[in-house]
Structure formats: C-alpha cells, structure tokens
Amino acid sequence: MKIGVICGGISSEREISLRTGEAIFNALVKKGYNAVKIDMNRNIAEILKKEKIDFAFIALHGKYGEDGTIQGLLEIMGIPYTGSGVLASSLAIDKIMTKKVLLAEGIPTPRYITLNSQEYSSIKSLHQEIIQNLRLPFVLKAPREGSTIGIEFVFSEQELPGAIERVLQHDHQILVEEFISGIEITASVLGNDEPVVLPLIEIVSKTRFYDYEAKYTPGLSDHIIPPRISHELNLKITDLALKTYKALGCQGFARVDFMVDVQNHEAYVLEVNTIPGMTATSLFPDAARAKGISFEDLVEKILMLGLERRKK
C-alpha cells in the first residue's frame, strides 16, 4: 500500500502543516510503510493521479485541507483517507456553524453574535453593533481560520476598531464571543464509532494568551497532565468532548478545545479541530503519550481508523 502524506497546502497554516506532514511521514517510514510526502497546491488532482497512492494521510490545516474540500476530492477519486469526512470537516472548520450545532445539542459554548461586514457601512457601525449586544471583555474571531490566526482579545472599547480591522483581513464575517475567564483545557478524541478521550491537558501560556507564537515556539507554553481541576469537572469535560465529537460526526481523531470556569464548575466548548497539529509542540501527541501511546503508534492508529472507515 502506497500512502500519500498530503501536507503544506495553500492556507495561512501552511508552515505548521509542513511540520505535521514531516513528523507523520517519518513515523510511517519508521513503521515500515511505503509513504511519500505530497505538497498540496491547486494541481493536487493531477499530482495524486501521478503518484498513484492507495491511501491519503491528510496532514493539512485550515482552508482547503481541514474544511472538507480535499476530502471531497479524495471521495470523487476513490482514495480512502484519514480523519473526518466532508460534512464534519466543513462544519468544524466554521466556528459559527459549530456553535449552532453545539447549541442545538445542548452543549455549552460562550454567548456570541455574528456579523457580516458586507451588511454594514463602516467599522464604526460594526463597533456599535458589538457594543450594543455583548458586554466587555470579548473575543473577535475570523470564523474559518485556525491556529489562533485572526483572533483578537478586546478588553476596552478603544481596542475594538483596530481589532475589527485586523479580523476583517482574514474574513468578511466576524464571530464575537463573550470572554470566559478561566483555564484552557483541550480534549483529544480518538476513534470512529466508539471514540475515546485521551488524558485531558491544561494549557498554560507564557505569553498573555495561547496564541500562534505560544503554540508553536518550544518553551512558550506548558501542557499540564492531568489538569488542575476536580475529578468531577474532568468527567464533565470528557463527556462534553465525546458529545461534541459525535454531534459533528467526527471520525478518526479530533481535538475539542474548552475554556473552563473552575469557580462555577462550568466548561464551555470553544471549537473543534478535525486535523489537530502533530508537531513536536502539539497537544494531541502529548495526550497520547500520557496514555502510553508513542507518536509512531498514534500515527499508525489514525491510519488504521481511516482504513476501517473505508471498509464500511
């Protein structure tokens, strides 16, 4: 079986995808698989035909890789692949659609509003709409970006116009979410029909927030396993992670990110990553190691879950 590790791509997360792809490729080779790295561009269909792969290990992040588009192409070409299918991928990449599913399923998520900049005449009118509907502080997000790209934390009204402008550089839509004060916890989920949650991780950033720099620079964040929360809250987050995974129809593996208000014993789902990072500083491999699963075994398990889904 020839496995194509599809990485790189044309999204804003290209650099991280290349790192993920390199790590996965090396793991597959160590396991004795016949693997080849494929740097995705707009000629990907022709490249896949030329390489004649039997299976695709998707190591792409962001648009055109994590949003259902490459999954749809692989479906048409009859090439089985890792991870979630078209629908779950396209839902999860869009933070607004994810929130709508969460609310429909009764899964807690921070209060929010959405704005389409094309329906407003100016930054000032967007500013007024936000202030009228949510109380400070809040978080502005470009709804279809990952790796904390296009996210702005706003603690004063004076910060808002600049934050709006920066988010609009990434998307004409804006998700504005109430800011939850607490700790950030992530749940890594592995499996198809009977998924399991790997040990939870508490994220502590050495920068002000767990931003792009903190995520991908060694030493700028700590992953605390187990998180410093009660057993009951740990169980609650684990249960919510499974419900979220199933509600969106995820397959293979995904990571569910939470903000936890420890004082009020509440956990809120922020977003779902259907192709979480698999780099040296990534969270999913850390959770697997805490469960006694090596990186190479984790990669092989994700591969097997993709093959298992294809047989159904």
N, C-alpha and C positions, 0 to 999 in steps of 0.2 A: 504493500500500500504506500503510495506516494502522498505525503502530507504537505500542503502548502500553508506556510505561516504567513498570513496576509497582514501586513503592518505598514506603518508610515502614513499613507493617505494624504488627503488634502485639507484636513480640518486644522483648526488652531491648536490641536493637541498632537500634531504630527511628531514632535520631538519625543514625547512620552510614549507614543505608540511604537516608535522605533526601538526604544529601550525595552518595552514589553515584548516586542517581537523577537529581539535578540535573546532575551532570557528564555522565552518559550522554545525557540529554535535550539538553543544549546541544551535545554533539558530533554527535548525529544531525541537529539543525537546521542546524548549520554545513555538514554534508554534503548538505543539501538534502532530507532525508527529512521526511515528514509524520508528526510524532511528537506524542504527548500524554502528560503525566505522570498517573499514576493512583496515588493514595494508598490502599493496601490497608487494608480493615477487614473485619469479618465479613460485610459485604454485598457482597463482591467479585464474586460471580457476577452479581448484578443490575447492578453498575457496568460489568462487562465487556459485558454484553448491551446496555446503554445506549450505551456508547462505540463498539460495533461495530468493534473493532480486528481487523486481519488477522493481526497478529503481536505476541507479547509479548516484550519485553526485560525479563527478570527482574532487578531491582536490589535484591532483598530479602536480608537477612542473618538468620541464626538461625531460630528456630521459625516455622512456618507460611510460610516462604519458601524456606529452603535445605534443608528436610527432606523434600521430596517431596510435600508437601500441595498447594501451589499448582500444582506440575507435574501432579499427578493431576487436579485440577480443569480445567486447560487441556487435558489429554488428552481428558477427557469432553466438553468444549465444542468440541473440534476446532480449537483455536487453537495453531499452532506457536509455539515459544518457544526462547530461548537456553539454553545450558548443558546440564547433565546431566539425565537422565531421573529417573523416580520412584525406581527401585531404588538407583542410585548416590547420589542425593541423600540418601535416608533412611539408607543405610549410612554415608556420610561424616559426617553431622551427629552421629552417635553414636560417640564416641571409643572406646567399648568394642567395638562391633561392628567398627569399623575395625581395631582391634588384632587381633581374631580372624581377620579376612581376611588381614592382614599376616602373622601367624604361620603361617597355612595356606599362604601363598605363599612362605614362607621369607625374608620381608623383615624386616630387623632393626628392632626397636622396644624401648623400655625395658621392663624387667621390671615387672609390675604385679599388683595384686589388685583385685577389685571387691567392693563392699559395698552391700547393700540395707538402708537404715536401718530399714525396716519389720520386718526379721528380728532386730533387736537391741533390747534393753530400755532402753538408755541410751547417752549419749555415752561414758561410761566403758567400756562393753563394746565399742563401736566402736574406741575408743582401744586397748584391749588387743589386739584382733584385728589391728590395723595393726602395732603394735609387734612382735607375735609373728611376722609374716610378711615384713616388709621392714625393712631397716636404714636408719637416718637417714643423710643427709637424704632427703626425698622430697617429691613434689608431689601435692596433692589437687586433683581437678578435678570440676566438675559436668559429666557426660559429654555433655550436649546443649546446651551454651552455646558461644558464640564470642566473638571479640574479647577474649580473656583474662578474660571475666566468669566468676566462680565458680572461680577458680584461686588456690590458696594454697601458698606455699613454706614447708616446715617444716624447720627446722634443729636444733630441740631438742624433747625430749618435752614440755616445758612449753608450747610453742606449739601442740601438737596439738589439745587440746579446743576452743579458740577457732576454729581452722581448720576443724574438723569442723562446728561450728555455722554458720559462715559459708557453707560449701559447701552445707549442707542447706537453706539459704534459697532455693537455686536448683533443687535436685533431690533426690529421696529416695535416689537412687543416688550412690555416690561411686567415682570411679576414683582409685586410689592408685598412683603411678608412681615408680620409682626416679629420683632426681635425677642427671642426666648433667651433669658439669662439662665445659664446653667452649664452643664458639661456636655461635650460632644462624644457620642458613642456610636460605633459602627458595628453592624452585624453582618457577617459573611455567611451566605447561604449556599449550600452545595446540594445538587440533586435534581431529579426530574419530577416524577410523580410523588415520591416520598422524600422531600428535601429535608436536610438537617442544618441547624445553625451551629457554626463553629464558635469557639470561645469569643465572647464579646471583647471589644477593645475600646478603652478610653483614650481619647486623643488629647494630648497637651501640647500646644504650640508654644515655641519660644519667641515667636513674633506675636503681634497683637491678636491675630486671628490665624486659623489654619488655612492660609492662602496658598497660592501656587508655589511661592518660594518655600514656605514651610513644608509643603507636601513633598517636594522633590529635591530638597537640599539635605543631605545627610547631617544629622545633628541638630536640625532646627525644630524637630518635633519628637515627642516621646509617645510610644504606644504602650499603654499600661494594661497588662493582662493578669488577673481579671480586673475589670474596672472597680473603682472605689465606690460601689453602691451596694444597697442591701440585696439579699438573696431574692426577696420578693420582687424588687424592681428589675433585677436581672431576668427573672422568669417572665415578667410582663413584657420586657423589650424583646426577648426571644420569641414569645408568642406573637407579638405585633410584626416582627420581621417575617415570620412564616406566613401570616395572614396577608401581608403586603406582597410578598413573593408570589403567592397563589392568586391574589386578586388581579395582578397584572399579567399573569400567565407566564411567568419567567421559567426558563429551563436551563439546566446545566449548572450555572453559577451566577451569582449577582451579589451586590453589597447594598445593604439598606442603611442609610445614614440617619441618625437621630440627634435631636437636642433634648437633653433631659433636665427637667426642673426637679432637682433632688428634694428640695424643701417640701414641695407639694406632691411628690411621688407621681409625677406625670412625665410621660415620654411622648415626643412628637416626631413623626416621620418627616424628614426634610426632602429626601429624594432617593432614587434607586439608580444604581449604576449596573447595567447589564453586562458590561465588559470592564470590570474593575482593573486597575493597574496591577501589573505583575513585575514590577521593578524591584531593585534592592531595597527601596524605602517603602514599598507598597504595603497596604494593610491586609489584603486578602492572604498573601503568603504567610504573614506573621500569625494570623489567626489559625491557619492550617498547621504551622509549626507547633503552636500551643496545643494542638490536638494530636501531635505526634506524626504529622504528615509532612514529609520532606517536599521541597519545591518540585523535584522531578516526579515524585509520586502524585502530587497535586495536578501537575500538567497532564500526566497520563490519565488520571481520574476524569478530568474535564474532557479529554479526548474520548474516553470510553462512554461518557454520558452522551456525547454528541452522536456516537455510533449507535448507542442504544435507542435514542430518539428516532433515528433514521429507520430502524427496523420495524417501527410501529405503523 
